[in-house]
Amino acid sequence: QVSLVESGGGLVQAGGSLRLSCAASGSIGSIKSMGWYRQAPGKQRELVARITSSGITNYADSVKGRFTISRDNAKNTVYLQMNSLKPEDTAVYFCFVDVLFRGDYWGQGTQVTVSS
């Protein structure tokens, strides 16, 4: 099994920054990509950012230029640096890992709240 442990969520004022971390452990195998989704109350879960094993990234249009995703392959850890946060970024952020031939695994979620 694969376990994902997230950290770094919290409460921040608009314009502030937070850094999320997610460490994968267990029988991981070969990771294709890692990243973050988020889900706000009453809304569908949406992809925030993804990074492949070769470092290719993609972002939701709403976070481009403000969020940066990175990963440490040796530690099986993915990071999300979130700057210039807005109240509309408030959501539960879920880490995921896409494992070759095995599909996606998910973290438990971490709350990010941005006050205006």
N, C-alpha and C positions, 0 to 999 in steps of 0.2 A: 504494500500500500504506500501511497504518497501522502505526506502531511505538509500542509502549508501554514506557516505562522506569520501573521501580519502584525505590524506595529506602526505607530506614528500618527494615528488619527487624533482628533481632538477638536477643540473650539478655538477659532481664530477670528480676528476682525477682518473685515473686507480690506483688501490690499496686502494682507499678510501672506505668510508662507508656511507650508508644512511639507514634511518629507515622509512618505510612506515606504516601508520596507516589507518584503515578503520572502521568507526563506523556505525552500522546499527541502524535505528530507524523506528518507525511506528508500524503497525500491524504485528509484526515479527512472532509470533507463536513459534513453536519449531524448532530450528536451528539444522540441521544435521551436517553441516560442513561449514567452511568458508575458504577462501583462495585467491590466486592470480594467474591470468594468465598474460601473456605479449604478445605483438605483436610488432615485429620490422618491419620496412618498407619493403614491398615486401615479407613478410613471414607470415605463418599462426600463429594464436593465439595458444600459448602453455601453458600448466599448469606449473606453477613455484613451488607452494607449496600448500598443503591443510592440514587442521587440523579439526578433528572431535570434536563433543561435549565432547567426553571422552578423548580427547587429543592425539589421534593417528595421526601421521603426515606422509606425504609422499612428496617427493621432485623430481623435475626433476634431472636427472643425472648431468646435467651441472652446477647445483648450490649446490649439496651436499657438505657439509663441509664448505661452505661459507655463505649460507643463513640460517636463523633460523626463523621459523614461531611460533607464540604464540598467545594466545587469552585470553581475559578477559570476561568470560561468563556473569558476573554481568553487564558489560557495553556493551555487544554485540559488542565487538571491537576485531579486529584481527590486528596483527602486523607482519611486515616482516623486520627483521634485515638483512641487506645486507652488507657483509664485503668482502674485497679483490675484489672489483668490477673490471670488465674487460670491454673493449670497446664493446665486444659482448653482454654485458648485457643491452646495450642501447635499449630501447623500451618504449612503453606505457604500464604501468602496470594497470591491471584492477582487482579490488576487486570483489569477488562474495560471496553470501551466498546461501546455499541450504536449503530451508525451507521444513520441513516435509509436504507432501501432496500438496505442492504448487510449487515446482520447484525452479529454480535459479533466483536470482536478481543480478543486476550488477551495479557497480559504473561507474562514467563517465570517469575514467582513469586518471592517473597521469604520466607525462613524466619523465623518468630517462635517463640522458645522461652521459656517461662515456667517458671522453677524454683521449687520449693516450699520 
